[in-house]
């Protein structure tokens, strides 16, 4: 999946995010540096309530993470980059 590959590189190059593991097919797992579980949940709930995205936290080796699972063929890198930028400000 080219979209997953491209957004994984954006995350890798980011100062505020960390790629947790290499992407697998269309799944990209990453963390917001320095955040607690409560911050992940608050951001995810706000983003969902504002009808921006359904990007809820998950766990990887017991730590909170976000996960892009790119299934919809209409999902673009630009849409995901908007979420990456929104994670910067919070």
TIFI-765818 format. One record per atom (N, C-alpha, C, CB): atom name; x, y, z. Coordinates in steps of 0.2 Angstrom, whole numbers. Glycine has a CB too. Layout:
<nodes>
{CA, {X, Y, Z}};
...
</nodes>
This chain:
<nodes>
{N, {4, -6, 0}};
{CA, {0, 0, 0}};
{C, {4, 6, 0}};
{CB, {-5, 0, 6}};
{N, {4, 10, -5}};
{CA, {8, 16, -6}};
{C, {7, 21, -1}};
{CB, {8, 19, -13}};
{N, {0, 22, 1}};
{CA, {-2, 27, 5}};
{C, {1, 26, 12}};
{CB, {-10, 28, 6}};
{N, {1, 19, 14}};
{CA, {4, 17, 21}};
{C, {11, 18, 21}};
{CB, {2, 10, 22}};
{N, {15, 17, 15}};
{CA, {22, 18, 15}};
{C, {24, 25, 15}};
{CB, {24, 15, 8}};
{N, {20, 29, 12}};
{CA, {21, 36, 12}};
{C, {20, 40, 19}};
{CB, {17, 40, 7}};
{N, {14, 38, 22}};
{CA, {13, 41, 29}};
{C, {18, 38, 34}};
{CB, {6, 39, 31}};
{N, {20, 32, 33}};
{CA, {25, 29, 38}};
{C, {31, 33, 37}};
{CB, {27, 22, 36}};
{N, {33, 35, 31}};
{CA, {39, 40, 31}};
{C, {38, 47, 34}};
{CB, {41, 40, 23}};
{N, {32, 49, 33}};
{CA, {31, 56, 36}};
{C, {31, 55, 44}};
{CB, {23, 58, 34}};
{N, {29, 50, 46}};
{CA, {29, 49, 54}};
{C, {36, 48, 56}};
{CB, {25, 43, 56}};
{N, {40, 44, 52}};
{CA, {47, 43, 53}};
{C, {51, 50, 54}};
{CB, {50, 38, 48}};
{N, {49, 54, 49}};
{CA, {53, 61, 49}};
{C, {50, 66, 54}};
{CB, {52, 63, 42}};
{N, {45, 64, 57}};
{CA, {42, 69, 62}};
{C, {46, 70, 68}};
{CB, {35, 67, 63}};
{N, {45, 76, 71}};
{CA, {48, 77, 78}};
{C, {44, 75, 83}};
{CB, {50, 84, 78}};
{N, {37, 75, 82}};
{CA, {33, 74, 88}};
{C, {30, 67, 88}};
{CB, {27, 79, 88}};
{N, {31, 63, 83}};
{CA, {29, 56, 82}};
{C, {34, 51, 82}};
{CB, {24, 55, 76}};
{N, {33, 45, 83}};
{CA, {38, 40, 82}};
{C, {35, 33, 79}};
{CB, {41, 38, 89}};
{N, {38, 31, 74}};
{CA, {35, 25, 71}};
{C, {37, 19, 75}};
{CB, {38, 24, 64}};
{N, {32, 15, 78}};
{CA, {33, 10, 83}};
{C, {36, 4, 79}};
{CB, {27, 8, 86}};
{N, {34, 2, 73}};
{CA, {37, -4, 70}};
{C, {36, -2, 62}};
{CB, {34, -10, 72}};
{N, {39, -6, 58}};
{CA, {38, -5, 51}};
{C, {31, -7, 49}};
{CB, {43, -10, 47}};
{N, {29, -3, 44}};
{CA, {22, -4, 42}};
{C, {21, -12, 40}};
{CB, {20, 0, 37}};
{N, {15, -14, 41}};
{CA, {13, -21, 39}};
{C, {7, -20, 34}};
{CB, {12, -26, 45}};
{N, {8, -21, 28}};
{CA, {3, -20, 23}};
{C, {0, -13, 23}};
{CB, {-3, -26, 24}};
{N, {-6, -12, 26}};
{CA, {-9, -6, 26}};
{C, {-9, -3, 33}};
{CB, {-15, -6, 23}};
{N, {-6, -6, 38}};
{CA, {-6, -4, 45}};
{C, {0, -1, 47}};
{CB, {-8, -10, 49}};
{N, {-1, 6, 50}};
{CA, {5, 10, 52}};
{C, {4, 11, 59}};
{CB, {6, 16, 48}};
{N, {9, 9, 64}};
{CA, {8, 9, 71}};
{C, {13, 15, 73}};
{CB, {9, 3, 75}};
{N, {11, 20, 77}};
{CA, {15, 25, 79}};
{C, {13, 28, 86}};
{CB, {15, 31, 74}};
{N, {17, 31, 89}};
{CA, {15, 35, 95}};
{C, {17, 42, 95}};
{CB, {20, 31, 101}};
{N, {13, 46, 99}};
{CA, {14, 53, 100}};
{C, {19, 53, 106}};
{CB, {7, 57, 102}};
{N, {25, 56, 105}};
{CA, {30, 56, 110}};
{C, {28, 60, 116}};
{CB, {36, 59, 107}};
{N, {29, 57, 122}};
{CA, {27, 60, 128}};
{C, {20, 60, 131}};
{CB, {29, 67, 128}};
{N, {16, 57, 127}};
{CA, {9, 57, 129}};
{C, {7, 51, 134}};
{CB, {4, 56, 123}};
{N, {2, 52, 138}};
{CA, {-1, 47, 142}};
{C, {-7, 44, 139}};
{CB, {-3, 50, 149}};
{N, {-10, 39, 142}};
{CA, {-16, 36, 139}};
{C, {-21, 41, 139}};
{CB, {-18, 30, 143}};
{N, {-22, 45, 144}};
{CA, {-27, 50, 144}};
{C, {-27, 55, 139}};
{CB, {-27, 54, 151}};
{N, {-21, 57, 137}};
{CA, {-20, 62, 131}};
{C, {-22, 58, 125}};
{CB, {-13, 64, 131}};
{N, {-20, 52, 124}};
{CA, {-22, 48, 118}};
{C, {-30, 48, 117}};
{CB, {-19, 41, 118}};
{N, {-33, 46, 123}};
{CA, {-40, 46, 123}};
{C, {-44, 52, 122}};
{CB, {-43, 43, 130}};
{N, {-41, 58, 125}};
{CA, {-44, 64, 124}};
{C, {-44, 67, 117}};
{CB, {-41, 69, 129}};
{N, {-38, 66, 114}};
{CA, {-37, 68, 107}};
{C, {-42, 64, 102}};
{CB, {-30, 67, 104}};
{N, {-42, 57, 103}};
{CA, {-46, 53, 99}};
{C, {-53, 54, 100}};
{CB, {-45, 45, 101}};
{N, {-56, 56, 106}};
{CA, {-63, 57, 107}};
{C, {-64, 64, 104}};
{CB, {-64, 58, 114}};
{N, {-60, 69, 104}};
{CA, {-61, 76, 101}};
{C, {-61, 75, 94}};
{CB, {-56, 80, 103}};
{N, {-57, 71, 91}};
{CA, {-57, 71, 84}};
{C, {-63, 67, 81}};
{CB, {-50, 67, 81}};
{N, {-65, 62, 85}};
{CA, {-71, 58, 83}};
{C, {-77, 63, 83}};
{CB, {-72, 52, 87}};
{N, {-78, 66, 89}};
{CA, {-84, 71, 90}};
{C, {-84, 76, 85}};
{CB, {-83, 74, 97}};
{N, {-78, 79, 83}};
{CA, {-78, 84, 78}};
{C, {-79, 81, 71}};
{CB, {-72, 88, 78}};
{N, {-80, 74, 70}};
{CA, {-81, 71, 64}};
{C, {-75, 72, 59}};
{CB, {-88, 73, 61}};
{N, {-69, 72, 62}};
{CA, {-63, 72, 58}};
{C, {-61, 65, 56}};
{CB, {-58, 76, 61}};
{N, {-61, 61, 61}};
{CA, {-58, 54, 60}};
{C, {-60, 50, 66}};
{CB, {-50, 54, 59}};
{N, {-60, 43, 64}};
{CA, {-61, 38, 69}};
{C, {-54, 35, 70}};
{CB, {-66, 33, 68}};
{N, {-50, 38, 74}};
{CA, {-43, 36, 75}};
{C, {-42, 35, 83}};
{CB, {-37, 41, 72}};
{N, {-43, 29, 85}};
{CA, {-43, 28, 93}};
{C, {-37, 25, 94}};
{CB, {-49, 24, 95}};
{N, {-35, 26, 101}};
{CA, {-29, 23, 103}};
{C, {-29, 15, 103}};
{CB, {-27, 26, 110}};
{N, {-23, 12, 103}};
{CA, {-23, 5, 104}};
{C, {-17, 4, 108}};
{CB, {-21, 2, 97}};
{N, {-15, -3, 109}};
{CA, {-9, -4, 113}};
{C, {-4, -8, 109}};
{CB, {-11, -8, 119}};
{N, {2, -7, 110}};
{CA, {8, -11, 107}};
{C, {13, -12, 113}};
{CB, {11, -7, 101}};
{N, {14, -18, 115}};
{CA, {18, -20, 120}};
{C, {16, -17, 126}};
{CB, {25, -19, 118}};
{N, {10, -16, 128}};
{CA, {8, -12, 134}};
{C, {8, -5, 134}};
{CB, {12, -15, 139}};
{N, {10, -2, 128}};
{CA, {10, 5, 128}};
{C, {5, 8, 123}};
{CB, {17, 8, 125}};
{N, {2, 14, 125}};
{CA, {-3, 17, 120}};
{C, {0, 19, 114}};
{CB, {-6, 23, 124}};
{N, {-3, 18, 108}};
{CA, {-1, 20, 102}};
{C, {-7, 22, 98}};
{CB, {3, 14, 98}};
{N, {-6, 25, 92}};
{CA, {-11, 25, 87}};
{C, {-10, 21, 81}};
{CB, {-12, 33, 84}};
{N, {-15, 19, 77}};
{CA, {-14, 15, 72}};
{C, {-18, 17, 66}};
{CB, {-16, 7, 74}};
{N, {-15, 18, 60}};
{CA, {-18, 19, 54}};
{C, {-19, 13, 51}};
{CB, {-15, 25, 49}};
{N, {-25, 10, 50}};
{CA, {-27, 4, 46}};
{C, {-30, 7, 39}};
{CB, {-31, -1, 50}};
{N, {-26, 7, 34}};
{CA, {-29, 10, 28}};
{C, {-32, 5, 24}};
{CB, {-23, 14, 24}};
{N, {-39, 5, 24}};
{CA, {-43, 1, 20}};
{C, {-47, 4, 15}};
{CB, {-48, -3, 25}};
{N, {-49, 10, 16}};
{CA, {-53, 13, 11}};
{C, {-48, 16, 5}};
{CB, {-57, 19, 14}};
{N, {-50, 14, -1}};
{CA, {-45, 15, -7}};
{C, {-45, 23, -8}};
{CB, {-47, 12, -13}};
{N, {-50, 27, -5}};
{CA, {-51, 34, -6}};
{C, {-46, 38, -1}};
{CB, {-58, 36, -6}};
{N, {-44, 34, 4}};
{CA, {-39, 38, 9}};
{C, {-33, 40, 5}};
{CB, {-38, 33, 15}};
{N, {-31, 46, 7}};
{CA, {-25, 49, 4}};
{C, {-20, 51, 9}};
{CB, {-27, 56, 0}};
{N, {-14, 52, 7}};
{CA, {-9, 54, 11}};
{C, {-10, 60, 14}};
{CB, {-2, 54, 7}};
{N, {-13, 65, 10}};
{CA, {-15, 71, 13}};
{C, {-20, 71, 19}};
{CB, {-18, 76, 7}};
{N, {-25, 67, 18}};
{CA, {-30, 66, 24}};
{C, {-26, 64, 30}};
{CB, {-35, 61, 22}};
{N, {-21, 59, 30}};
{CA, {-17, 57, 35}};
{C, {-12, 62, 38}};
{CB, {-14, 50, 34}};
{N, {-10, 66, 33}};
{CA, {-5, 71, 35}};
{C, {-9, 76, 39}};
{CB, {-2, 74, 29}};
{N, {-15, 77, 38}};
{CA, {-19, 82, 42}};
{C, {-19, 80, 49}};
{CB, {-26, 83, 39}};
{N, {-20, 73, 50}};
{CA, {-21, 70, 57}};
{C, {-14, 71, 60}};
{CB, {-23, 63, 57}};
{N, {-8, 70, 56}};
{CA, {-2, 70, 59}};
{C, {-1, 77, 62}};
{CB, {4, 68, 54}};
{N, {-3, 82, 58}};
{CA, {-2, 89, 60}};
{C, {-6, 91, 66}};
{CB, {-4, 94, 54}};
{N, {-12, 88, 66}};
{CA, {-17, 89, 72}};
{C, {-14, 86, 78}};
{CB, {-24, 86, 71}};
{N, {-10, 81, 78}};
{CA, {-6, 78, 83}};
{C, {-1, 83, 86}};
{CB, {-4, 71, 82}};
{N, {2, 87, 82}};
{CA, {7, 91, 84}};
{C, {5, 97, 88}};
{CB, {10, 95, 77}};
{N, {-1, 99, 87}};
{CA, {-3, 105, 91}};
{C, {-6, 103, 98}};
{CB, {-8, 109, 88}};
{N, {-8, 97, 99}};
{CA, {-11, 95, 106}};
{C, {-6, 93, 111}};
{CB, {-16, 90, 105}};
</nodes>
